[in-house]
Amino acid sequence: MKRIGLIVLAMVAIAFFVPAGMAQSTQVVNINGYVYSGALPMGGAKVQLYSWDGKNMGNSPMKTVTTKDGSTGTGSFSFTNVPYDSSKTFNYVVKAELNDRTAYALVHIVPAQKAGEAAKAEAIVLDLAMDSWVTDLTGTVQSGNLLDRAIGVQGANVTIYERNQTDGTVLPGVKATAVTDMNGKIEIKNLPYGLYQAVVTASVSGKNYQEKVDFTAYQQETHINAIMSQLMLATPTPTPTPKPSGSGGLFGIPGFEAVLALVALSGTALFLRKR
C-alpha cells in the first residue's frame, strides 16, 4: 500500500509540474537574410540583432554576425535559435553596417498556420543604398480571372490604413493613396514600417468592387498583390497583323510590274516594225 501511495504522489507531481514546464518552454526561430548595396550582394557586412520594445531598439546588440563572402551565399547572414514572444508583432531589429553605411529592418515572426507547423521569421533583405525605417511599397491589382488569365485593373483606387500592432484592428486616418496604372500597378514611397491594410476599390461598367489586403512593412521594400475576386475582365483578343499581299506590285499598286512589262513589249514590237 505504501508503494502504491508513493506512485500516486509521483503521478500527481508529474501532472502538476510538467504542464507548467511546457508553458514556460522557450519558443525559438531562425532569422535569415541578405545584405545588398543596390543590386550587389555585400559580403563582409556586420549584422547585429537588437531588442525592440515597439518604439525603440535596444542600446546594445544581442548578437553579431558577418555576412558571407565568396562564390556562393555572398551577402547572406543567419541568427539561429533566437527566442521570441509570440504576443508581439515585432520582436527585434536587425542592423547591417558596411563602410559607414547602415540599414535597418524589423523582425516579423509569422505564427504557425496549421498543426504540425512551426512559427517562422520572414526573410530579411537589407539594402545599404536605401533609406531605412520606411518602405517602398509596390503592388498589383488584378481581376479574378483564373491563373494566367488574370488582368491588371486600371484606374483602381488603393487606400492605405494603419493597423494596431497589438490586435490588428484598423486605425482611423488615411496613411497613403494611389491609383493603378494601365497594368494595374501602384507605387507608394516612404511608408513607415508597421502593420497596414490596403482597401482597393474599382468601378467597372457601372458596378463597384472592393477588396482588402492586410500586409506588414518590416523592411525597405514591400510588395502586395490584390485579387479582386468578384471582378472578371474579358481577355483582350490579339489584333491580327495584316500580311503583305502577293500582288502588291511596285509602289503598292497591284499589277504595276505587269503593266510596265506590257509597255516594254509594245515598244520593242514598234521598234522592230519600223525597221
Backbone hydrogen bonds, N-H to C=O, Kabsch-Sander energy under -0.5 kcal/mol:
donor,donor_aa,acceptor,acceptor_aa,energy
5,G,1,M,-2.4
6,L,2,K,-2.0
7,I,3,R,-2.2
8,V,4,I,-2.4
9,L,5,G,-2.3
10,A,6,L,-2.3
11,M,7,I,-2.3
12,V,8,V,-2.2
13,A,9,L,-2.3
14,I,10,A,-2.4
15,A,11,M,-2.4
16,F,12,V,-1.6
17,F,13,A,-2.7
18,V,14,I,-2.3
20,A,16,F,-0.7
21,G,17,F,-2.3
22,M,18,V,-2.6
23,A,19,P,-2.6
24,Q,20,A,-1.3
25,S,22,M,-1.0
29,V,82,V,-2.1
31,I,79,F,-3.1
32,N,30,N,-0.6
33,G,77,F,-1.9
34,Y,124,I,-2.2
35,V,75,G,-2.0
36,Y,126,L,-3.5
37,S,40,L,-2.3
40,L,37,S,-1.6
42,M,35,V,-3.0
43,G,41,P,-0.7
44,G,67,T,-1.9
45,A,42,M,-0.6
46,K,97,E,-2.5
47,V,65,V,-3.0
48,Q,95,K,-2.8
49,L,63,K,-2.4
50,Y,48,Q,-0.5
50,Y,93,V,-3.1
52,W,91,N,-1.1
53,D,56,N,-2.3
58,G,51,S,-1.9
62,M,49,L,-3.8
63,K,49,L,-1.0
65,V,47,V,-2.8
67,T,45,A,-2.5
68,K,76,S,-2.1
75,G,68,K,-2.9
76,S,73,G,-2.0
77,F,33,G,-2.3
79,F,31,I,-2.7
82,V,29,V,-3.3
84,Y,27,Q,-1.8
86,S,84,Y,-0.6
88,K,85,D,-1.9
91,N,107,V,-1.1
93,V,50,Y,-2.5
94,V,105,A,-3.0
95,K,48,Q,-2.7
95,K,93,V,-0.5
96,A,103,A,-2.8
97,E,46,K,-2.3
98,L,101,R,-2.3
101,R,98,L,-1.5
103,A,96,A,-1.8
105,A,94,V,-1.9
106,L,218,Y,-2.7
107,V,92,Y,-2.5
108,H,106,L,-0.7
109,I,89,T,-1.0
109,I,107,V,-0.6
110,V,108,H,-0.5
110,V,120,K,-3.3
117,E,114,K,-1.9
120,K,110,V,-2.1
121,A,30,N,-0.6
122,E,108,H,-2.9
124,I,32,N,-2.0
126,L,34,Y,-2.8
128,L,36,Y,-3.3
128,L,126,L,-0.6
130,M,127,D,-1.6
133,W,104,Y,-0.5
135,T,191,L,-3.1
136,D,220,Q,-2.7
137,L,135,T,-0.8
137,L,188,I,-3.3
138,T,222,T,-2.6
139,G,186,I,-1.7
140,T,224,I,-1.5
141,V,184,G,-3.2
142,Q,140,T,-0.6
142,Q,226,A,-2.9
143,S,151,I,-2.4
144,G,228,M,-0.7
144,G,231,L,-3.8
149,R,146,L,-2.5
150,A,147,L,-1.5
153,V,141,V,-2.7
154,Q,152,G,-0.7
155,G,180,T,-1.5
156,A,153,V,-0.7
157,N,201,T,-2.7
158,V,178,A,-3.2
159,T,157,N,-0.5
159,T,199,V,-2.4
160,I,176,A,-3.2
161,Y,197,Q,-2.7
162,E,173,G,-0.6
163,R,195,L,-2.6
164,N,169,T,-3.2
168,G,164,N,-1.8
171,L,162,E,-3.2
175,K,160,I,-3.0
176,A,160,I,-1.1
178,A,158,V,-1.8
180,T,156,A,-2.3
181,D,185,K,-1.9
184,G,181,D,-2.1
186,I,139,G,-2.1
188,I,137,L,-3.1
191,L,135,T,-2.6
193,Y,133,W,-1.5
194,G,217,A,-2.1
195,L,163,R,-0.5
196,Y,215,F,-2.7
197,Q,161,Y,-2.7
198,A,213,V,-3.2
199,V,159,T,-2.9
199,V,197,Q,-0.6
200,V,198,A,-0.6
200,V,211,E,-3.3
201,T,157,N,-2.5
201,T,199,V,-0.5
202,A,209,Y,-2.2
204,V,202,A,-0.5
204,V,207,K,-2.5
207,K,204,V,-1.8
209,Y,202,A,-2.9
211,E,200,V,-2.3
213,V,198,A,-2.5
215,F,196,Y,-2.4
217,A,194,G,-3.0
218,Y,216,T,-0.8
220,Q,125,V,-0.5
222,T,136,D,-2.0
224,I,138,T,-2.0
226,A,140,T,-2.8
227,I,225,N,-0.6
228,M,142,Q,-3.0
228,M,226,A,-0.6
229,S,227,I,-1.5
231,L,228,M,-1.7
232,M,230,Q,-0.7
233,L,231,L,-0.5
248,G,245,S,-1.2
252,G,249,G,-1.5
253,I,250,L,-1.8
255,G,247,S,-0.7
256,F,253,I,-1.8
259,V,255,G,-1.8
260,L,256,F,-2.2
261,A,257,E,-2.2
262,L,258,A,-2.1
263,V,259,V,-2.2
264,A,260,L,-2.3
265,L,261,A,-2.3
266,S,262,L,-2.4
267,G,263,V,-2.2
268,T,264,A,-2.0
269,A,265,L,-2.4
270,L,266,S,-2.1
271,F,267,G,-2.0
272,L,268,T,-2.1
273,R,269,A,-2.0
274,K,270,L,-1.9
275,R,271,F,-1.2
